[in-house]
Amino acid sequence: MTRTDLEINQEGMWRTLVFEQQTTLTLAVEMLLRCHLSPEQILTKTAMALEGSHHDS
């Protein structure tokens, strides 16, 4: 697989993730901008939420 193939594949995965998980990702960004939690805590909780929603599908 070439670097271009990997970039195209990753772009497609990001599009799918954003499309399917738009609400969760939007909340994460809003929390990063406004919340007093550490970015690491917010991103960890977001990853857990995304993982949980993947198992629900």
Secondary structure, 3 states (H helix, E strand, C coil): CCHHHHHHHHHHHHHHHHHHCHHHHHHHHHHHHHCCCCHHHHHHHHHHHHHHHHHHC
